[in-house]
Amino acid sequence: MRKSILGLVMMAWVGVAIAATPKQVVLNVKNMTCPACSITIEKALDQVPGVTGRQVNTQAGTVVVTFDAERTSLPVVTRAITDAGFPASVRAKGG
């Protein structure tokens, strides 16, 4: 009995851990020219529920966004950046 209960608890814990795994995406972002641009993008992403991390690289023209896919989606993330004045698109694999 104890083994089966422990097994169920472990299965539930693993299921929660897998479901809570954040997604990370690299976006190509246009029109970033200065540090103020990165601040604007960071503020826009701070308004998106589920975004847990963001790393803006103005020189490379990229933003790496980490988010909880159960709380938001890739289109919502890219729309937030685009609406802030910086057209964003998913970086092609290997690019």
C-alpha positions in Angstrom: 0.0 0.0 0.0 2.8 2.5 0.9 4.6 1.7 -2.3 1.6 2.4 -4.4 0.9 5.7 -2.7 4.5 6.7 -3.0 4.4 5.8 -6.6 1.4 7.9 -7.3 2.9 10.8 -5.5 6.1 10.6 -7.5 4.2 10.3 -10.8 2.1 13.4 -9.9 5.3 15.3 -8.9 7.0 14.4 -12.2 3.9 15.4 -14.1 3.8 18.8 -12.5 7.6 19.3 -13.1 7.2 18.4 -16.8 4.1 20.6 -17.2 5.9 23.6 -15.5 9.0 23.3 -17.8 9.4 26.8 -19.3 9.7 27.2 -23.0 12.5 29.4 -24.5 12.5 31.1 -27.9 15.0 33.3 -29.7 13.3 36.1 -31.6 14.8 38.3 -34.3 13.8 41.9 -33.5 14.0 44.9 -35.8 14.6 48.6 -35.1 16.7 48.1 -31.9 19.3 50.7 -31.9 20.1 51.7 -28.3 19.8 50.7 -24.7 16.4 52.5 -24.4 15.1 50.1 -27.0 15.9 47.1 -24.7 14.2 48.8 -21.8 11.1 49.4 -23.8 11.0 45.7 -24.9 11.7 44.5 -21.3 8.8 46.6 -20.1 6.5 45.3 -22.8 7.4 41.7 -21.9 6.9 42.4 -18.2 3.2 43.0 -19.0 2.8 39.5 -20.5 1.6 37.0 -17.9 3.7 33.9 -18.0 7.0 35.5 -19.2 9.6 34.4 -16.7 12.7 35.7 -18.4 14.0 38.0 -21.2 17.4 38.8 -22.5 17.7 41.6 -25.0 20.8 41.8 -27.3 20.6 45.0 -29.3 23.8 44.3 -31.2 22.6 40.9 -32.4 19.0 42.1 -32.9 17.7 39.3 -30.8 15.6 38.7 -27.7 15.6 35.4 -25.8 12.3 34.9 -24.0 11.5 32.3 -21.5 7.8 31.7 -20.8 5.2 29.4 -19.3 3.3 27.9 -22.2 0.3 27.3 -20.0 0.0 31.0 -19.2 0.9 32.6 -22.6 1.9 31.7 -26.1 4.5 32.6 -28.7 2.1 34.7 -30.7 1.3 36.8 -27.6 5.0 37.2 -26.8 5.9 38.3 -30.4 2.8 40.6 -30.5 3.9 42.4 -27.3 7.3 43.2 -28.7 5.9 44.2 -32.1 3.2 46.4 -30.5 6.0 48.2 -28.6 7.5 49.2 -32.0 9.9 46.4 -32.7 8.8 43.9 -35.2 9.6 40.4 -33.9 9.7 37.0 -35.5 11.0 33.6 -34.5 14.6 33.0 -35.4 14.9 30.1 -37.9 16.6 27.0 -36.5 20.4 27.2 -37.1 20.1 30.9 -37.8 
